[in-house]
């Protein structure tokens, strides 16, 4: 009730209700109003079984009645007048039933993405519209702030605690800039950082030792992998070679035993497993080939040679590319457009494979057995 009031989602603000009330007196000692078209379940609780059956049978007819009101008014001559009004309105616009609604000026192109409010512990909603503006919206539907950024957000927005004081900032990149924004919508420190070359993929965020000493890796169209610290400064100890082709996937961090690996793959299928300084820690000769438009997924092993890359190809095969260069293909579906994710659905520490086509959703285990979860 409080949230409805705070977001002005009340009868007083409802245009349909205001129109309805013009048929009743402005003063009343007692007023009962019911939105019939939205209340079949409410009425059903007062009816006997035969009444419930009749209501269900004629539900669409009932919904053609917008509302009902009973009004009792005391006059100056000590008389009581009764007004009853029932409105039949088959073109009445149904309310969505949403907890709250918010109309933005422009269409949304990014999000909604939930982000954490570090003060309240609640979730808030981040979206970006077609003009490039990003909006942070409270969980009651209030726009907390609006900020214009240079271009569409790439990938997902990350949250970091830059100053190690349990206050979170929003980290993301567009094709031309790297942004860090505080919870009031203000740029942090020296951000935004203008990139020397356009970003070709979403940033990779690494916190190697969980010490909040962040590293931010941005692949660029000049085939360079650029590493920044949490303050947006270039990391001087990072010296990576240019990739053979442009990188289109978000870089990932792997910790296997005591070793760190920074993983990425370029558009030519080359795989890169780098150390913290940007040098090759492990080389994979096998290449990613025939890949569909779906993401790459890593299945971690005890060490780098037992770790595998999972993806689907355009022929509908599951491809398991081991970092020991072993490659297997298993036909899951025919070569039709599909969506693919690999995730642990049943908490058994093994990834299940989920494939969605235009007509069905299929679940396989790593060996390609269907309906495993």
N, C-alpha and C positions, 0 to 999 in steps of 0.2 A: 504493500500500500504506500509506504514511504517513497519507494522508487518510482512508482507511478506518479506520485505528486511532484517529486523533484524533476521529473522529465516532462511535466505538464501533460501527461497522458490521462486526462480527467474528462468527465462528461462536460464540464464547462467549456472545454476546448474542442469538443466534438461537434463538427458542423451539422451532422445528421441529428444529433440530440437537440441542438439549438433550434433547428427547423421544426422538429417534433413538438417542442415546448411552446411554440407560438399558438398552438391549439388549446392551451390550458391557461388558467389564470396565473397572474404573476405572484399572487399570495396564496398560501395554503396552510392549514393547520396540520394536515397530513398529506404526504405525497408518496405514492408507491409507483415506481417505474420499473419496467422489465423489458430488456432487449430480447424479444422473442426469438429472432432469427439466430441469436448467439447462445440461446439458453436451453435447447432441447434436453440436454443431460440433466439440468437442474429440475425441469418439470418432471422428468421421468422418475425422479426419486420420490415424488408425491403420489404417483399413480399406482393403481392396482395392476396386476399382470395383464388384464385385457386392455387397460388404458395404455400401458407401455407398448403393447403390440400394435395398437391403433396408431400411436405416435410414430413408431418406427415405419409403419406402412405408409403414412402420409407425411413423412419428414420433409420432403421438398415443398409441400404445400404450406406446412407450418413455417418454414424458413422464408416464405414470401411475405410474412407479416413482420414488419420492422420492429414494432414495439407496442407495448400496452402501458397505460397509466391510469391510476385511480387517484382522485384529488378530493379532499374534504376541506371545505372553506366555511368558516363562521362569518355570518354577516352582522351588520350593526343592529339588526332587529332580532338578534339571538336565534336566528335560523341557521341551519347547516345545509349547504348545497353540495351535492355530489356530482362530480364530473368524471366520466369514464371515456377514455379515448383509445381506440385501436386503429393502428395505421397499417393498411395493406400496401406494400411497396415492393413488388417483384424485382425492380431494378436497383434495389438498395445495395450499395457497395459493401460487401462483407469486410469486417475487420480481419486482419491477418492472424490475429491471435498471438502476435509477437510480444515478447516481454517489453520491448521498446522498439521504436523505429526512428531512423534519422535519415533525412534526405540531404545529400551533398549537392553542390552546384554542378559538379561534373562527374562523369562516369568513372568507376574505379578500375584501375589497371593492375594494382598490386594489393595483395592481401585479400581478406583480413588476416593479420598475424597477431597472435596474442603475445603480449610482453608483460613482464612483471613490474608492478609498482612496489619499490623497495620499502616504502613507508607503511603501506597497509597490508602487503602480502597478497593483494588481489591482482587479477589480470586486467589489462587494458588492451585496447584494439588499435592496431596501426594499419592504416591504408594509404595508398597513393592514388591520386586521380590522374586523368589523362593530361592535365596541364603540368604535371610534375610536382604538384603540392602534396606533401604528406600531412596526414591528420592523425593526432592521437586522441582517441575517444575513450571516455571512462566507461566502466561497466554499467552505468546508468544512462548512457547515451548522450553525454555531454561532450562536445568538442573541447578538449583541454588546450590544444594549440594546433596551429597550422603553420607549416614551413615550406618554402619553395626550395627545391634542390635541382641541380643541373642534370636532368635526364632521369630515365626510369631506374629504379633500384634493381640491382642484379643479385639474384639469389635471395636468401633470407637475411633479415636483420639479426645481428648478434648482440647480446648484452654483456658488457664487461664492467668490472669494478676497477677503474683505472687508478683511483687514489687509495685503494685498499681500505675504504671506510664504510663498506657495505652499502654504498650508493651506486646505482647502476646507470650506465650510459648506453646509448644505442649506436652500434657500429655497423656501417654498410658502405657499399661503393656503388657508384654509377659508372658509366663508361669513362668519364673524364675526371672524377674526383673520389676521394676517400673521405667519409664523413664520420664524426663522432659527435653525438647530440645528447645533451643532458635531459633530465625529465621535464624541464620547462621549455624545451624546444630550442635552446641556445647552443651554438657551436662551442665545443670544448677546446680550450688552449689554442693551438695553432691550426686547428681544423677549420674548414675542409682543406685537404691536401690535394693540390692539382697534380695529376699523374703525368709523367713525361710522355707517355704514349697511352693510347686508349686501352682500357681494361678489356680483356677478351673473355673473362669468366668472373664469377663471384669470388670474393676474397676467401682465403683460408685463414682461420683464427687458431693460433696455437698457444697453449699455456703448458710448456713442457713439464714443469715440476709442480703444477698446481699452486704456484706461488704468486699468481696474478702479475707476473712479469711477461706481458703479452708480446707475441710476434704476429704480424699481419702480412700474409703473402698474397700479392696481387699479380696474376698473369696478365701480360699485355700483348697487344697485337704486333709489337716489334719482336715477339718471341722471347722477351726477357721476363724472368720471374723476379719481381721487386719485393724486397722484404723491408717492412717498417716495424718500429717498436710501437708500444701503446700510445705514445705521444705524437705519433705521426712522423717520426724522424727515421731517415734511412739507416738501417743497421749496417755498420761499417764492416763487421766480420762476415757478412754474407757475400759470397763470390760465386754465383752460379753461372754456368755457361748458357748460352741461348739454346732454346729447345729447337728440335729439327723442324717442327711445325707449330702453328699457333695452338695454345692450350684453351680448350673450351669448357673444361670441367673444374669444379672447385677443388683446390688442393686439400689433402687430408693428412692428419698426423697419426702415426702408429707408434705405440710403445710396446716392443716385444722384448721381454726380459729387461735388460738394462739399456737397450739400444733404442734410439729414436729414428724414425724414418718419416720423411716427408714424401708423400705419394702424389703424383699427378700423371696425367697422360695427355699427349697432344692429339691433334686432329688426324695425324698420319698413323696413329696406332702405337707410337713409341711410348714406353713406360719408363717413368723416372722414380727412383727411390733414393732420396738425397739425405745427407746428414744435416746437422744444424748450421753448417757453414755453406751449404749449397752444393757440396761435392757428392758424386755418386757413392753411395754406401753399398748398394747392391745393384747389379746390372741384370736385366731380363732381356734375353734375345728374342723371345716370342713377342709378336705384335698383336694388337687388337684389330681384328679384321671383320668386315661385314656387319658391323655393329648397327643395331636398331637405334631409334631416337631416344631410347630410355637411358637412365643413369647407370653408372658403374657401381658395383657393390663389392666391398672387401670382406672376405671371410678369414678372420685372423687365426693363425696357427700358433704352435709353441715357439716357432722361430720364423724367420723370413722365408725360408725355403718351403715351409709347410703352409704358408699363407697363400690364399688364392683370390683371384678376381672373378666375379660373376657378372655376366651380362647376357643379353639375348641378341641374336643376329636377325637380319631381315627375313631369313627363312624360317623363323620360329624355333630355332635351336637355343637351348641353354648352353652357353660356352663357359667352361671352367678353365681359366688360364692360371696355372700355378706359377708362382714366382721362382720355381725350379725349372721353368720352361715347358712343363708338361701341359698339353692342351687337349681337352675332350669336348665333344659336342653331343648333345642329347636332344632329339626332336621332341618338343613339348606340344606345339601347335603347328598348323600349316602356316605358310608365309603370309599372314594377314596382319594389318595394323593392330597393335596391342600396347597396353601399358604393363610395365613390369617393375616389381619391387621385391627385394629380398630382406626379410625381417623375421625376428624370432616371435612367432605368434603364441607359442605355448610355454615359454620360459624354460626350454630344455637346453638352452645355450647353443642351439643350432638354428641356422636361418632356414625359414620356409620360403618358398617361391610363390608369389602371387602374380597371376597373369589375368588381365581383364581385356576381353575383346568387345566388339560391339554387341554381342549377344550373351556372354557368360563370363563368370569369374571362376578361375581354376586355381587350386592350391596344390603344390607339389613339394616333396622333400628334396633334399640336395641331389638325390639319386634319380629324380624325375618321376617318382611314384606319386600318383594323383590322390587328392583328398586325404592328405596325411594329417591334417590338423583338425 
